[in-house]
Amino acid sequence: MARPVRFEHTRWLGDKRSMVVHDLDAALESCAIPELMSSEQFGSFGPDLLAEARNRGYHACRHCVRAATD
Ligand SMILES: [Zn+2]
């Protein structure tokens, strides 16, 4: 899947509605990233790390985050 242009330098993208974080390097159709983009209910992280997303209460997406443990 093509990476959204505005997140060219972002790997981890969070959905604020579901509190799920996606790995844009591995995102699948089922992640519905275009729908998340159009909702504008997304957020990136600083630093751009899965650990940072988890610290903010996000859960790893089961579709694209292969190292997911939750
Ligand atoms: Zn995902």
N, CA, C, O and the ligand as a Tripos MOL2 file, in Angstrom:
@<TRIPOS>MOLECULE
protein
  281   279    71     0     0
PROTEIN
NO_CHARGES

@<TRIPOS>ATOM
      1 N           0.8380   -1.1930    0.0000 N.3       1 MET1
      2 CA          0.0000    0.0000    0.0000 C.3       1 MET1
      3 C           0.8720    1.2410    0.0000 C.2       1 MET1
      4 O           1.8980    1.2710    0.6790 O.2       1 MET1
      5 N           0.4910    2.2510   -0.7370 N.am      2 ALA2
      6 CA          1.2840    3.4780   -0.8040 C.3       2 ALA2
      7 C           1.2170    4.2330    0.5220 C.2       2 ALA2
      8 O           0.1650    4.3490    1.1500 O.2       2 ALA2
      9 N           2.3480    4.7260    0.9090 N.am      3 ARG3
     10 CA          2.4280    5.5150    2.1350 C.3       3 ARG3
     11 C           1.8220    6.8970    1.8630 C.2       3 ARG3
     12 O           2.1080    7.5150    0.8380 O.2       3 ARG3
     13 N           0.9900    7.3720    2.7810 N.am      4 PRO4
     14 CA          0.4420    8.7230    2.5900 C.3       4 PRO4
     15 C           1.5700    9.7400    2.4610 C.2       4 PRO4
     16 O           2.5000    9.7380    3.2680 O.2       4 PRO4
     17 N           1.4980   10.5920    1.4710 N.am      5 VAL5
     18 CA          2.5920   11.5210    1.1620 C.3       5 VAL5
     19 C           2.9490   12.4030    2.3460 C.2       5 VAL5
     20 O           4.1250   12.6700    2.5890 O.2       5 VAL5
     21 N           1.9520   12.8540    3.0760 N.am      6 ARG6
     22 CA          2.2490   13.7660    4.1800 C.3       6 ARG6
     23 C           2.9340   13.0560    5.3490 C.2       6 ARG6
     24 O           3.4270   13.7140    6.2650 O.2       6 ARG6
     25 N           2.9710   11.7180    5.3270 N.am      7 PHE7
     26 CA          3.6610   10.9610    6.3740 C.3       7 PHE7
     27 C           4.8650   10.2210    5.8340 C.2       7 PHE7
     28 O           5.2170    9.1330    6.2910 O.2       7 PHE7
     29 N           5.4830   10.8410    4.8510 N.am      8 GLU8
     30 CA          6.6520   10.2540    4.2060 C.3       8 GLU8
     31 C           7.7490    9.9070    5.2140 C.2       8 GLU8
     32 O           8.4750    8.9290    5.0380 O.2       8 GLU8
     33 N           7.8600   10.7050    6.2570 N.am      9 HIS9
     34 CA          8.9350   10.4910    7.2310 C.3       9 HIS9
     35 C           8.4110    9.9610    8.5700 C.2       9 HIS9
     36 O           9.1100    9.9790    9.5830 O.2       9 HIS9
     37 N           7.1760    9.4950    8.5420 N.am     10 THR10
     38 CA          6.5750    8.9550    9.7600 C.3      10 THR10
     39 C           6.3750    7.4630    9.5890 C.2      10 THR10
     40 O           5.9130    7.0190    8.5370 O.2      10 THR10
     41 N           6.7110    6.6860   10.5940 N.am     11 ARG11
     42 CA          6.4480    5.2490   10.5280 C.3      11 ARG11
     43 C           5.1830    4.8710   11.2990 C.2      11 ARG11
     44 O           4.3500    4.1130   10.8020 O.2      11 ARG11
     45 N           5.0450    5.3950   12.4970 N.am     12 TRP12
     46 CA          3.9560    4.9870   13.3760 C.3      12 TRP12
     47 C           2.8480    6.0260   13.3650 C.2      12 TRP12
     48 O           3.0820    7.1990   13.6530 O.2      12 TRP12
     49 N           1.6230    5.5810   13.0260 N.am     13 LEU13
     50 CA          0.4980    6.4960   12.9260 C.3      13 LEU13
     51 C          -0.6410    5.9910   13.8140 C.2      13 LEU13
     52 O          -1.0960    4.8560   13.6750 O.2      13 LEU13
     53 N          -1.0900    6.8500   14.7270 N.am     14 GLY14
     54 CA         -2.1350    6.4460   15.6610 C.3      14 GLY14
     55 C          -3.5150    6.9050   15.2260 C.2      14 GLY14
     56 O          -3.6790    7.9860   14.6600 O.2      14 GLY14
     57 N          -4.5120    6.0550   15.5030 N.am     15 ASP15
     58 CA         -5.9240    6.4010   15.2770 C.3      15 ASP15
     59 C          -6.5010    6.8040   16.6380 C.2      15 ASP15
     60 O          -6.6410    5.9740   17.5350 O.2      15 ASP15
     61 N          -6.8320    8.0880   16.7750 N.am     16 LYS16
     62 CA         -7.2850    8.6030   18.0680 C.3      16 LYS16
     63 C          -8.6580    8.0750   18.4620 C.2      16 LYS16
     64 O          -9.0210    8.1070   19.6380 O.2      16 LYS16
     65 N          -9.4270    7.5860   17.4820 N.am     17 ARG17
     66 CA        -10.7670    7.0770   17.7860 C.3      17 ARG17
     67 C         -10.6940    5.7080   18.4480 C.2      17 ARG17
     68 O         -11.4020    5.4390   19.4190 O.2      17 ARG17
     69 N          -9.8320    4.8470   17.9150 N.am     18 SER18
     70 CA         -9.7390    3.4720   18.4210 C.3      18 SER18
     71 C          -8.5220    3.2680   19.3090 C.2      18 SER18
     72 O          -8.3780    2.2220   19.9420 O.2      18 SER18
     73 N          -7.6310    4.2820   19.3580 N.am     19 MET19
     74 CA         -6.3810    4.1790   20.1170 C.3      19 MET19
     75 C          -5.5440    2.9910   19.6250 C.2      19 MET19
     76 O          -4.9370    2.2620   20.4090 O.2      19 MET19
     77 N          -5.5390    2.8280   18.3070 N.am     20 VAL20
     78 CA         -4.7160    1.7950   17.6780 C.3      20 VAL20
     79 C          -3.6030    2.4970   16.9090 C.2      20 VAL20
     80 O          -3.8320    3.5300   16.2800 O.2      20 VAL20
     81 N          -2.3970    1.9350   16.9610 N.am     21 VAL21
     82 CA         -1.2720    2.5010   16.2110 C.3      21 VAL21
     83 C          -0.9000    1.5590   15.0680 C.2      21 VAL21
     84 O          -0.8070    0.3450   15.2510 O.2      21 VAL21
     85 N          -0.6880    2.1440   13.8770 N.am     22 HIS22
     86 CA         -0.3370    1.3800   12.6800 C.3      22 HIS22
     87 C           1.1210    1.6060   12.3110 C.2      22 HIS22
     88 O           1.6910    2.6670   12.5650 O.2      22 HIS22
     89 N           1.7130    0.5740   11.7000 N.am     23 ASP23
     90 CA          3.0640    0.6590   11.1560 C.3      23 ASP23
     91 C           2.9240    0.9590    9.6640 C.2      23 ASP23
     92 O           2.5600    0.0740    8.8890 O.2      23 ASP23
     93 N           3.2060    2.1870    9.2580 N.am     24 LEU24
     94 CA          3.0010    2.5710    7.8510 C.3      24 LEU24
     95 C           3.9340    1.8220    6.9050 C.2      24 LEU24
     96 O           3.6890    1.7810    5.7000 O.2      24 LEU24
     97 N           5.0020    1.2300    7.4410 N.am     25 ASP25
     98 CA          5.8900    0.4150    6.6040 C.3      25 ASP25
     99 C           5.2470   -0.9160    6.2270 C.2      25 ASP25
    100 O           5.6990   -1.5850    5.2970 O.2      25 ASP25
    101 N           4.1970   -1.2990    6.9460 N.am     26 ALA26
    102 CA          3.6060   -2.6210    6.7510 C.3      26 ALA26
    103 C           2.0840   -2.5770    6.6590 C.2      26 ALA26
    104 O           1.4290   -3.6190    6.6960 O.2      26 ALA26
    105 N           1.5200   -1.3760    6.5380 N.am     27 ALA27
    106 CA          0.0610   -1.2330    6.5700 C.3      27 ALA27
    107 C          -0.6130   -2.0120    5.4420 C.2      27 ALA27
    108 O          -0.1100   -2.0710    4.3200 O.2      27 ALA27
    109 N          -1.7600   -2.6060    5.7630 N.am     28 LEU28
    110 CA         -2.5270   -3.4210    4.8270 C.3      28 LEU28
    111 C          -3.8530   -2.7320    4.5080 C.2      28 LEU28
    112 O          -4.2220   -1.7410    5.1390 O.2      28 LEU28
    113 N          -4.5530   -3.2700    3.5300 N.am     29 GLU29
    114 CA         -5.8800   -2.7580    3.1980 C.3      29 GLU29
    115 C          -6.7680   -2.6890    4.4410 C.2      29 GLU29
    116 O          -7.5130   -1.7290    4.6390 O.2      29 GLU29
    117 N          -6.6710   -3.7330    5.2740 N.am     30 SER30
    118 CA         -7.5440   -3.8110    6.4400 C.3      30 SER30
    119 C          -7.2590   -2.7390    7.4760 C.2      30 SER30
    120 O          -8.0650   -2.5200    8.3820 O.2      30 SER30
    121 N          -6.1240   -2.0710    7.3530 N.am     31 CYS31
    122 CA         -5.8250   -0.9710    8.2670 C.3      31 CYS31
    123 C          -6.6410    0.2720    7.9340 C.2      31 CYS31
    124 O          -6.8110    1.1470    8.7830 O.2      31 CYS31
    125 N          -7.1490    0.3570    6.6990 N.am     32 ALA32
    126 CA         -7.9910    1.4850    6.2870 C.3      32 ALA32
    127 C          -7.3110    2.8300    6.5330 C.2      32 ALA32
    128 O          -7.9300    3.7710    7.0290 O.2      32 ALA32
    129 N          -6.0380    2.9040    6.1810 N.am     33 ILE33
    130 CA         -5.2900    4.1510    6.3710 C.3      33 ILE33
    131 C          -5.9230    5.3300    5.6110 C.2      33 ILE33
    132 O          -6.0090    6.4260    6.1660 O.2      33 ILE33
    133 N          -6.3680    5.1380    4.3540 N.am     34 PRO34
    134 CA         -7.0010    6.2730    3.6660 C.3      34 PRO34
    135 C          -8.2240    6.8090    4.4170 C.2      34 PRO34
    136 O          -8.4600    8.0160    4.4630 O.2      34 PRO34
    137 N          -8.9920    5.8910    5.0020 N.am     35 GLU35
    138 CA        -10.1680    6.3100    5.7770 C.3      35 GLU35
    139 C          -9.7270    7.0880    7.0150 C.2      35 GLU35
    140 O         -10.3470    8.0880    7.3770 O.2      35 GLU35
    141 N          -8.6610    6.6310    7.6570 N.am     36 LEU36
    142 CA         -8.1260    7.3350    8.8320 C.3      36 LEU36
    143 C          -7.6470    8.7320    8.4330 C.2      36 LEU36
    144 O          -7.8740    9.7050    9.1530 O.2      36 LEU36
    145 N          -6.9820    8.8190    7.2780 N.am     37 MET37
    146 CA         -6.5170   10.1210    6.7800 C.3      37 MET37
    147 C          -7.6920   11.0730    6.6100 C.2      37 MET37
    148 O          -7.6330   12.2260    7.0370 O.2      37 MET37
    149 N          -8.7520   10.5910    5.9890 N.am     38 SER38
    150 CA         -9.8750   11.4870    5.7070 C.3      38 SER38
    151 C         -10.6190   11.8680    6.9820 C.2      38 SER38
    152 O         -11.2550   12.9210    7.0420 O.2      38 SER38
    153 N         -10.5420   11.0160    8.0010 N.am     39 SER39
    154 CA        -11.1990   11.3460    9.2710 C.3      39 SER39
    155 C         -10.4330   12.4360   10.0190 C.2      39 SER39
    156 O         -10.9980   13.1510   10.8470 O.2      39 SER39
    157 N          -9.1520   12.5500    9.7190 N.am     40 GLU40
    158 CA         -8.2480   13.4860   10.3980 C.3      40 GLU40
    159 C          -8.1150   13.2160   11.8900 C.2      40 GLU40
    160 O          -7.6580   14.0810   12.6360 O.2      40 GLU40
    161 N          -8.5080   12.0290   12.3310 N.am     41 GLN41
    162 CA         -8.3810   11.6650   13.7470 C.3      41 GLN41
    163 C          -7.1320   10.8210   13.9610 C.2      41 GLN41
    164 O          -7.1680    9.7940   14.6390 O.2      41 GLN41
    165 N          -6.0330   11.2680   13.3740 N.am     42 PHE42
    166 CA         -4.7790   10.5230   13.4660 C.3      42 PHE42
    167 C          -3.7330   11.3710   14.1800 C.2      42 PHE42
    168 O          -3.8770   12.5850   14.3170 O.2      42 PHE42
    169 N          -2.6880   10.7050   14.6250 N.am     43 GLY43
    170 CA         -1.6010   11.4310   15.2650 C.3      43 GLY43
    171 C          -0.3020   10.6900   15.0700 C.2      43 GLY43
    172 O          -0.2790    9.4630   14.9710 O.2      43 GLY43
    173 N           0.7840   11.4470   15.0150 N.am     44 SER44
    174 CA          2.0920   10.8130   14.9470 C.3      44 SER44
    175 C           2.7660   10.9970   16.3070 C.2      44 SER44
    176 O           2.2260   11.6570   17.1950 O.2      44 SER44
    177 N           3.9400   10.4090   16.4560 N.am     45 PHE45
    178 CA          4.5900   10.3570   17.7510 C.3      45 PHE45
    179 C           6.0040   10.9290   17.6950 C.2      45 PHE45
    180 O           6.6830   10.8540   16.6720 O.2      45 PHE45
    181 N           6.4230   11.4950   18.8070 N.am     46 GLY46
    182 CA          7.7820   11.9870   18.9000 C.3      46 GLY46
    183 C           8.4180   11.5050   20.1960 C.2      46 GLY46
    184 O           7.9990   11.9470   21.2660 O.2      46 GLY46
    185 N           9.3890   10.6400   20.1520 N.am     47 PRO47
    186 CA          9.9900   10.0110   18.9560 C.3      47 PRO47
    187 C           9.0260    9.0560   18.2470 C.2      47 PRO47
    188 O           8.0660    8.5560   18.8340 O.2      47 PRO47
    189 N           9.3150    8.8240   16.9710 N.am     48 ASP48
    190 CA          8.4690    8.0160   16.0920 C.3      48 ASP48
    191 C           8.7150    6.5250   16.3470 C.2      48 ASP48
    192 O           9.3000    5.8260   15.5190 O.2      48 ASP48
    193 N           8.2610    6.0620   17.4990 N.am     49 LEU49
    194 CA          8.5550    4.6890   17.9370 C.3      49 LEU49
    195 C           7.2930    4.0200   18.4600 C.2      49 LEU49
    196 O           6.4110    4.6800   19.0090 O.2      49 LEU49
    197 N           7.2140    2.7000   18.2850 N.am     50 LEU50
    198 CA          6.0860    1.9490   18.8300 C.3      50 LEU50
    199 C           6.0290    2.1000   20.3470 C.2      50 LEU50
    200 O           4.9470    2.2040   20.9240 O.2      50 LEU50
    201 N           7.1850    2.1120   20.9860 N.am     51 ALA51
    202 CA          7.2250    2.2410   22.4470 C.3      51 ALA51
    203 C           6.5900    3.5510   22.8950 C.2      51 ALA51
    204 O           5.9060    3.5970   23.9180 O.2      51 ALA51
    205 N           6.8170    4.6250   22.1220 N.am     52 GLU52
    206 CA          6.2280    5.9190   22.4670 C.3      52 GLU52
    207 C           4.7100    5.8630   22.3210 C.2      52 GLU52
    208 O           3.9830    6.3930   23.1610 O.2      52 GLU52
    209 N           4.2340    5.2240   21.2610 N.am     53 ALA53
    210 CA          2.7950    5.0690   21.0620 C.3      53 ALA53
    211 C           2.1800    4.3010   22.2310 C.2      53 ALA53
    212 O           1.1260    4.6730   22.7470 O.2      53 ALA53
    213 N           2.8430    3.2410   22.6330 N.am     54 ARG54
    214 CA          2.3450    2.4470   23.7640 C.3      54 ARG54
    215 C           2.3090    3.2810   25.0380 C.2      54 ARG54
    216 O           1.3750    3.1760   25.8320 O.2      54 ARG54
    217 N           3.3290    4.1060   25.2260 N.am     55 ASN55
    218 CA          3.3730    4.9690   26.4150 C.3      55 ASN55
    219 C           2.1830    5.9130   26.4590 C.2      55 ASN55
    220 O           1.7350    6.3200   27.5310 O.2      55 ASN55
    221 N           1.6750    6.2570   25.2730 N.am     56 ARG56
    222 CA          0.5300    7.1730   25.2130 C.3      56 ARG56
    223 C          -0.8020    6.4390   25.2320 C.2      56 ARG56
    224 O          -1.8580    7.0500   25.0680 O.2      56 ARG56
    225 N          -0.7510    5.1280   25.4320 N.am     57 GLY57
    226 CA         -1.9820    4.3640   25.5900 C.3      57 GLY57
    227 C          -2.5080    3.7210   24.3300 C.2      57 GLY57
    228 O          -3.6270    3.2090   24.3190 O.2      57 GLY57
    229 N          -1.7140    3.7370   23.2490 N.am     58 TYR58
    230 CA         -2.1460    3.1150   21.9960 C.3      58 TYR58
    231 C          -1.8330    1.6220   22.0100 C.2      58 TYR58
    232 O          -0.8670    1.1740   22.6270 O.2      58 TYR58
    233 N          -2.6800    0.8640   21.3110 N.am     59 HIS59
    234 CA         -2.4780   -0.5720   21.1470 C.3      59 HIS59
    235 C          -2.0090   -0.8420   19.7240 C.2      59 HIS59
    236 O          -2.4540   -0.1840   18.7830 O.2      59 HIS59
    237 N          -1.1210   -1.7980   19.5700 N.am     60 ALA60
    238 CA         -0.5870   -2.1330   18.2520 C.3      60 ALA60
    239 C          -1.6700   -2.7390   17.3660 C.2      60 ALA60
    240 O          -2.4360   -3.5950   17.8090 O.2      60 ALA60
    241 N          -1.7320   -2.2900   16.1110 N.am     61 CYS61
    242 CA         -2.6770   -2.8400   15.1410 C.3      61 CYS61
    243 C          -2.3410   -4.3120   14.8780 C.2      61 CYS61
    244 O          -1.1840   -4.6580   14.6420 O.2      61 CYS61
    245 N          -3.3560   -5.1670   14.9220 N.am     62 ARG62
    246 CA         -3.0850   -6.5950   14.7370 C.3      62 ARG62
    247 C          -2.8210   -6.9510   13.2780 C.2      62 ARG62
    248 O          -2.3480   -8.0480   12.9830 O.2      62 ARG62
    249 N          -3.1240   -6.0320   12.3670 N.am     63 HIS63
    250 CA         -2.9130   -6.3100   10.9520 C.3      63 HIS63
    251 C          -1.4900   -6.0150   10.5090 C.2      63 HIS63
    252 O          -0.9120   -6.7760    9.7340 O.2      63 HIS63
    253 N          -0.9200   -4.9190   10.9920 N.am     64 CYS64
    254 CA          0.3490   -4.4690   10.4230 C.3      64 CYS64
    255 C           1.5230   -4.5060   11.3930 C.2      64 CYS64
    256 O           2.6710   -4.4130   10.9560 O.2      64 CYS64
    257 N           1.2760   -4.6380   12.6910 N.am     65 VAL65
    258 CA          2.3740   -4.6340   13.6510 C.3      65 VAL65
    259 C           2.7030   -6.0710   14.0130 C.2      65 VAL65
    260 O           2.0360   -6.6910   14.8410 O.2      65 VAL65
    261 N           3.7340   -6.5820   13.3820 N.am     66 ARG66
    262 CA          4.0470   -8.0080   13.5250 C.3      66 ARG66
    263 C           4.5460   -8.3580   14.9230 C.2      66 ARG66
    264 O           4.3650   -9.4840   15.3870 O.2      66 ARG66
    265 N           5.1690   -7.4000   15.5880 N.am     67 ALA67
    266 CA          5.7010   -7.6640   16.9260 C.3      67 ALA67
    267 C           4.6590   -7.4480   18.0130 C.2      67 ALA67
    268 O           4.9780   -7.4460   19.2020 O.2      67 ALA67
    269 N           3.4110   -7.2660   17.5940 N.am     68 ALA68
    270 CA          2.3580   -6.9580   18.5660 C.3      68 ALA68
    271 C           2.2160   -8.0520   19.6130 C.2      68 ALA68
    272 O           2.2230   -9.2440   19.3070 O.2      68 ALA68
    273 N           2.0910   -7.6150   20.8340 N.am     69 THR69
    274 CA          1.8910   -8.5760   21.9170 C.3      69 THR69
    275 C           0.5760   -8.3090   22.6140 C.2      69 THR69
    276 O           0.2370   -8.9920   23.5810 O.2      69 THR69
    277 N          -0.1710   -7.3290   22.1390 N.am     70 ASP70
    278 CA         -1.4850   -7.0760   22.7520 C.3      70 ASP70
    279 C          -2.5370   -6.8360   21.6970 C.2      70 ASP70
    280 O          -3.7010   -6.6080   22.0270 O.2      70 ASP70
    281 ZN         -2.6130   -1.4770   10.8730 Zn       71 ZN71
@<TRIPOS>BOND
     1     1     2 1
     2     2     3 1
     3     3     4 2
     4     3     5 am
     5     5     6 1
     6     6     7 1
     7     7     8 2
     8     7     9 am
     9     9    10 1
    10    10    11 1
    11    11    12 2
    12    11    13 am
    13    13    14 1
    14    14    15 1
    15    15    16 2
    16    15    17 am
    17    17    18 1
    18    18    19 1
    19    19    20 2
    20    19    21 am
    21    21    22 1
    22    22    23 1
    23    23    24 2
    24    23    25 am
    25    25    26 1
    26    26    27 1
    27    27    28 2
    28    27    29 am
    29    29    30 1
    30    30    31 1
    31    31    32 2
    32    31    33 am
    33    33    34 1
    34    34    35 1
    35    35    36 2
    36    35    37 am
    37    37    38 1
    38    38    39 1
    39    39    40 2
    40    39    41 am
    41    41    42 1
    42    42    43 1
    43    43    44 2
    44    43    45 am
    45    45    46 1
    46    46    47 1
    47    47    48 2
    48    47    49 am
    49    49    50 1
    50    50    51 1
    51    51    52 2
    52    51    53 am
    53    53    54 1
    54    54    55 1
    55    55    56 2
    56    55    57 am
    57    57    58 1
    58    58    59 1
    59    59    60 2
    60    59    61 am
    61    61    62 1
    62    62    63 1
    63    63    64 2
    64    63    65 am
    65    65    66 1
    66    66    67 1
    67    67    68 2
    68    67    69 am
    69    69    70 1
    70    70    71 1
    71    71    72 2
    72    71    73 am
    73    73    74 1
    74    74    75 1
    75    75    76 2
    76    75    77 am
    77    77    78 1
    78    78    79 1
    79    79    80 2
    80    79    81 am
    81    81    82 1
    82    82    83 1
    83    83    84 2
    84    83    85 am
    85    85    86 1
    86    86    87 1
    87    87    88 2
    88    87    89 am
    89    89    90 1
    90    90    91 1
    91    91    92 2
    92    91    93 am
    93    93    94 1
    94    94    95 1
    95    95    96 2
    96    95    97 am
    97    97    98 1
    98    98    99 1
    99    99   100 2
   100    99   101 am
   101   101   102 1
   102   102   103 1
   103   103   104 2
   104   103   105 am
   105   105   106 1
   106   106   107 1
   107   107   108 2
   108   107   109 am
   109   109   110 1
   110   110   111 1
   111   111   112 2
   112   111   113 am
   113   113   114 1
   114   114   115 1
   115   115   116 2
   116   115   117 am
   117   117   118 1
   118   118   119 1
   119   119   120 2
   120   119   121 am
   121   121   122 1
   122   122   123 1
   123   123   124 2
   124   123   125 am
   125   125   126 1
   126   126   127 1
   127   127   128 2
   128   127   129 am
   129   129   130 1
   130   130   131 1
   131   131   132 2
   132   131   133 am
   133   133   134 1
   134   134   135 1
   135   135   136 2
   136   135   137 am
   137   137   138 1
   138   138   139 1
   139   139   140 2
   140   139   141 am
   141   141   142 1
   142   142   143 1
   143   143   144 2
   144   143   145 am
   145   145   146 1
   146   146   147 1
   147   147   148 2
   148   147   149 am
   149   149   150 1
   150   150   151 1
   151   151   152 2
   152   151   153 am
   153   153   154 1
   154   154   155 1
   155   155   156 2
   156   155   157 am
   157   157   158 1
   158   158   159 1
   159   159   160 2
   160   159   161 am
   161   161   162 1
   162   162   163 1
   163   163   164 2
   164   163   165 am
   165   165   166 1
   166   166   167 1
   167   167   168 2
   168   167   169 am
   169   169   170 1
   170   170   171 1
   171   171   172 2
   172   171   173 am
   173   173   174 1
   174   174   175 1
   175   175   176 2
   176   175   177 am
   177   177   178 1
   178   178   179 1
   179   179   180 2
   180   179   181 am
   181   181   182 1
   182   182   183 1
   183   183   184 2
   184   183   185 am
   185   185   186 1
   186   186   187 1
   187   187   188 2
   188   187   189 am
   189   189   190 1
   190   190   191 1
   191   191   192 2
   192   191   193 am
   193   193   194 1
   194   194   195 1
   195   195   196 2
   196   195   197 am
   197   197   198 1
   198   198   199 1
   199   199   200 2
   200   199   201 am
   201   201   202 1
   202   202   203 1
   203   203   204 2
   204   203   205 am
   205   205   206 1
   206   206   207 1
   207   207   208 2
   208   207   209 am
   209   209   210 1
   210   210   211 1
   211   211   212 2
   212   211   213 am
   213   213   214 1
   214   214   215 1
   215   215   216 2
   216   215   217 am
   217   217   218 1
   218   218   219 1
   219   219   220 2
   220   219   221 am
   221   221   222 1
   222   222   223 1
   223   223   224 2
   224   223   225 am
   225   225   226 1
   226   226   227 1
   227   227   228 2
   228   227   229 am
   229   229   230 1
   230   230   231 1
   231   231   232 2
   232   231   233 am
   233   233   234 1
   234   234   235 1
   235   235   236 2
   236   235   237 am
   237   237   238 1
   238   238   239 1
   239   239   240 2
   240   239   241 am
   241   241   242 1
   242   242   243 1
   243   243   244 2
   244   243   245 am
   245   245   246 1
   246   246   247 1
   247   247   248 2
   248   247   249 am
   249   249   250 1
   250   250   251 1
   251   251   252 2
   252   251   253 am
   253   253   254 1
   254   254   255 1
   255   255   256 2
   256   255   257 am
   257   257   258 1
   258   258   259 1
   259   259   260 2
   260   259   261 am
   261   261   262 1
   262   262   263 1
   263   263   264 2
   264   263   265 am
   265   265   266 1
   266   266   267 1
   267   267   268 2
   268   267   269 am
   269   269   270 1
   270   270   271 1
   271   271   272 2
   272   271   273 am
   273   273   274 1
   274   274   275 1
   275   275   276 2
   276   275   277 am
   277   277   278 1
   278   278   279 1
   279   279   280 2
@<TRIPOS>SUBSTRUCTURE
     1 MET1         2 RESIDUE 1 A MET
     2 ALA2         6 RESIDUE 1 A ALA
     3 ARG3        10 RESIDUE 1 A ARG
     4 PRO4        14 RESIDUE 1 A PRO
     5 VAL5        18 RESIDUE 1 A VAL
     6 ARG6        22 RESIDUE 1 A ARG
     7 PHE7        26 RESIDUE 1 A PHE
     8 GLU8        30 RESIDUE 1 A GLU
     9 HIS9        34 RESIDUE 1 A HIS
    10 THR10       38 RESIDUE 1 A THR
    11 ARG11       42 RESIDUE 1 A ARG
    12 TRP12       46 RESIDUE 1 A TRP
    13 LEU13       50 RESIDUE 1 A LEU
    14 GLY14       54 RESIDUE 1 A GLY
    15 ASP15       58 RESIDUE 1 A ASP
    16 LYS16       62 RESIDUE 1 A LYS
    17 ARG17       66 RESIDUE 1 A ARG
    18 SER18       70 RESIDUE 1 A SER
    19 MET19       74 RESIDUE 1 A MET
    20 VAL20       78 RESIDUE 1 A VAL
    21 VAL21       82 RESIDUE 1 A VAL
    22 HIS22       86 RESIDUE 1 A HIS
    23 ASP23       90 RESIDUE 1 A ASP
    24 LEU24       94 RESIDUE 1 A LEU
    25 ASP25       98 RESIDUE 1 A ASP
    26 ALA26      102 RESIDUE 1 A ALA
    27 ALA27      106 RESIDUE 1 A ALA
    28 LEU28      110 RESIDUE 1 A LEU
    29 GLU29      114 RESIDUE 1 A GLU
    30 SER30      118 RESIDUE 1 A SER
    31 CYS31      122 RESIDUE 1 A CYS
    32 ALA32      126 RESIDUE 1 A ALA
    33 ILE33      130 RESIDUE 1 A ILE
    34 PRO34      134 RESIDUE 1 A PRO
    35 GLU35      138 RESIDUE 1 A GLU
    36 LEU36      142 RESIDUE 1 A LEU
    37 MET37      146 RESIDUE 1 A MET
    38 SER38      150 RESIDUE 1 A SER
    39 SER39      154 RESIDUE 1 A SER
    40 GLU40      158 RESIDUE 1 A GLU
    41 GLN41      162 RESIDUE 1 A GLN
    42 PHE42      166 RESIDUE 1 A PHE
    43 GLY43      170 RESIDUE 1 A GLY
    44 SER44      174 RESIDUE 1 A SER
    45 PHE45      178 RESIDUE 1 A PHE
    46 GLY46      182 RESIDUE 1 A GLY
    47 PRO47      186 RESIDUE 1 A PRO
    48 ASP48      190 RESIDUE 1 A ASP
    49 LEU49      194 RESIDUE 1 A LEU
    50 LEU50      198 RESIDUE 1 A LEU
    51 ALA51      202 RESIDUE 1 A ALA
    52 GLU52      206 RESIDUE 1 A GLU
    53 ALA53      210 RESIDUE 1 A ALA
    54 ARG54      214 RESIDUE 1 A ARG
    55 ASN55      218 RESIDUE 1 A ASN
    56 ARG56      222 RESIDUE 1 A ARG
    57 GLY57      226 RESIDUE 1 A GLY
    58 TYR58      230 RESIDUE 1 A TYR
    59 HIS59      234 RESIDUE 1 A HIS
    60 ALA60      238 RESIDUE 1 A ALA
    61 CYS61      242 RESIDUE 1 A CYS
    62 ARG62      246 RESIDUE 1 A ARG
    63 HIS63      250 RESIDUE 1 A HIS
    64 CYS64      254 RESIDUE 1 A CYS
    65 VAL65      258 RESIDUE 1 A VAL
    66 ARG66      262 RESIDUE 1 A ARG
    67 ALA67      266 RESIDUE 1 A ALA
    68 ALA68      270 RESIDUE 1 A ALA
    69 THR69      274 RESIDUE 1 A THR
    70 ASP70      278 RESIDUE 1 A ASP
    71 ZN71       281 GROUP 0 **** ****
